[in-house]
Amino acid sequence: MTYSNERLTLRIYGSRVVGTTLRHSDYAKMAQAVGAYGERVEDPDLLAAALDRALANAPGVIDVVTSQTAVSSDTKKGPSFVPDYAWDDAERKRRGEC
């Protein structure tokens, strides 16, 4: 999703989309290559069982294959969206910003 978000952001700001399409990336195999548990899931119905296996064999990576056109809920707010929390006000006060 990260690269999908980046691609969307570039389009919003009128930039050319370059280097954001990753094809054939198998993060499960990458995890296995460094000794961690890795499993690729392409069917949503198999995700729960895959998560159970990964938790039983931690550390683990579940590589969930999604559509490149899927839009993350984070993208709707903006990739750099950070919600305000109560401690933000306390930190601003401590810094003398308010």
Secondary structure, 3 states (H helix, E strand, C coil): CHHHHHHHHHHHCCCCCCCCCCCCCCHHHHHHHCCCEEEEECCHHHHHHHHHHHHHCCCEEEEECCCCCCCCHHHHHCCCCCCCCHHHHHHHHHHCCC
